[in-house]
Amino acid sequence: MTALKKPWKQFWTRDSSILLGGFFVTIFLIVYIWWPLAVEYFAYVDWSGAWWRYIDWLLIGIFAFMSITIIARADLKTDLLIIFVGLCGGLAIESWGTQTNLWHYYTAERPPLWIIPAWPIASLSIDRITRALSFLTTKGAKITKVFKKNPFVTVVSFVFNFRTLYWLTFALFLFLMVNFVAPTFDKSFTWLALILCTLLILTPTDPRFALLTFVAGTGLGYYLELWGTTRQCWTYYTYQTPPLFAVLAHGMAAVAFWRAGLILKTVWGRFSFLRKQQRSLSSES
């Protein structure tokens, strides 16, 4: 039991309880405020028969997974920034998609406010997945160094290095994005999105971490999109369930949120530095 205490303390921090509590409070508020939607959902359940066949196990599985991941090594100092960026970024993305009719919700809201809290929750989960992938790939790199004299390992390491994979992955994403949003080229919102994505792709600060973030966002995004499109909670203009671009867009959104967080950290750091200088000058005078 003693051997398990240290790993448990590393997994469950003091801030884990706060985040988990906030997660459940958010869900409660969404259900309470939009109670008619919940009533409409439960109306389809035959409680007198095999009710478990009507329960949305995919949705439960997604929320269970995100609940576990967001509490892992929680730290409010960094997580609050992720939540803030996720809220702002999610609102911008949902506004773009619904205003340009790339997708629409069954409630016909443009965008629906009840979907916005899902973005920061997903962002926290993606952050944890990315950190896990970063740990695993670092361990994998150390293992390959042991066999660096093996020509096969050398070729594989060269072909599948992160910088090469970064450019291949994001070039493919940009191609798919242009093709998917082509019907809305007459919308300024779409051009802003294209310019932003292009700038982010052409100025990688850390190709390795950006690629891992993209993979984590895409992985979680697949299940979110699978649930939303098959339940007709939201529908894309292509009527695919889900479109490949929509899945990959979650990865791109995760990268954009991560880069926005870095910028805010830099700005806040400089602002704090200037404030300290002003305080020191005022104290000297």
Sequence and secondary structure as in RCSB ss.txt:
>XXXX:A:sequence
MTALKKPWKQFWTRDSSILLGGFFVTIFLIVYIWWPLAVEYFAYVDWSGAWWRYIDWLLIGIFAFMSITIIARAD
LKTDLLIIFVGLCGGLAIESWGTQTNLWHYYTAERPPLWIIPAWPIASLSIDRITRALSFLTTKGAKITKVFKKN
PFVTVVSFVFNFRTLYWLTFALFLFLMVNFVAPTFDKSFTWLALILCTLLILTPTDPRFALLTFVAGTGLGYYLE
LWGTTRQCWTYYTYQTPPLFAVLAHGMAAVAFWRAGLILKTVWGRFSFLRKQQRSLSSES
>XXXX:A:secstr
 HHHHHHHHHHB HHHHHHHHHHHHHHHHHHHHTHHHHHHHHTT  TTS GGGTS HHHHHHHHHHHHHHHBT  
HHHHHHHHHHHHHHHHHHHHHHHHTTSEEETT  SS GGGTTHHHHHHHHHHHHHHHHHHHHHHHHHHHHHTTT 
HHHHHHHHHT HHHHHHHHHHHHHHHHHHHHGGGTT HHHHHHHHHHHHHHHS S HHHHHHHHHHHHHHHHHHH
HHHHHTTSEEETT  SS HHHHHHHHHHHHHHHHHHHHHHHHHHHHHHHHHHHHHHHHH 
